[in-house]
Amino acid sequence: MDTEFQLAVVTKMLTFPLTISSILHQYSPYFMKPQGPITLEGLKSLSALRYTLYPENRVSSLRERPIRLFILNSKIESMLPGHVWKELTYLFPSITFEIHFIGSESYFDKDKKQFIQSNQPIIQRMDDTLTFIHHTSDFDKLHEAKDFFPYDPYLDVFFAFHPRFSHNSISNSNPLWLNSLPGLLESKCAIFFTGFTKLEMDLDMQFLQDNYGDECDLLMDPIQNVFNCTKWEFNDFNPMETFRFNELVAGFRGKRYHAVHQN
């Protein structure tokens, strides 16, 4: 990489695995409030995940199933070369990962040169530590069919890159998130998402608060993503507008209600 442009192109790929890793890693650049954006509930969720990600720090020698990373409404993420996602196993060398790409455009057939649909998960094994599983249905249908049950906050975590919750919710032709968010909250697992711009992130946060404020806990306040893409893109519908992938990041999960003793 001899130029800033070449470096920027590489960050367009690496921003996805490194955004995930930077949140989950024990030396994450995101700290608990007031020094950082992580809330008390966020610390609880991340502590559960790190308990699994760092087995050498555990007393128990029990070997669990692989960590499942669910990439919601994926497209670009599922098309990245496998070695890009290997960054995860370099940062967590003792862990086995399953990356579940979910959505109608989650599998691109290179031979047919088009996105294809399949009634069964399409499995690609990278090596002993990393497996890609493509689900070409939307999350709400997979959740309703209990394909991912049981969920485990110690082993499962969701990521949505540029979900645009507020945008899709008002589109009659694509009520994607209105259908999927109740199931995501029901899982009680951490959900992290990114945004192109601060305005977009603010709208998404407002949408979550207005529609699911009583049902979800905030894990991570919106903040500039340390590992955002450094390559600027042009908006096809407005060439005067520029943006970068994964500019900001935030997190939430379904509320965990505490038992109340009644006399």
Sequence and secondary structure as in RCSB ss.txt:
>XXXX:A:sequence
MDTEFQLAVVTKMLTFPLTISSILHQYSPYFMKPQGPITLEGLKSLSALRYTLYPENRVSSLRERPIRLFILNSK
IESMLPGHVWKELTYLFPSITFEIHFIGSESYFDKDKKQFIQSNQPIIQRMDDTLTFIHHTSDFDKLHEAKDFFP
YDPYLDVFFAFHPRFSHNSISNSNPLWLNSLPGLLESKCAIFFTGFTKLEMDLDMQFLQDNYGDECDLLMDPIQN
VFNCTKWEFNDFNPMETFRFNELVAGFRGKRYHAVHQN
>XXXX:A:secstr
  SHHHHHHHHHHHHHHHHHHHHHSTT S  BTTTSSB HHHHHHHHHHHHHH GGG S       EEEEETT S
HHHHS HHHHTHHHHHSTT  EEEEEESTTS EETTTTEE   SS EEEEEETTEEEEEE S HHHHHHTTTT S
  TTTEEEEESS  HHHHHT TT  HHHHHHHHHHHHT  EEEEESSHHHHHHHHHHHHHHHTTTEEEEEEEEE 
TT   S EEETTEEEEEE TT EEEEEEE         
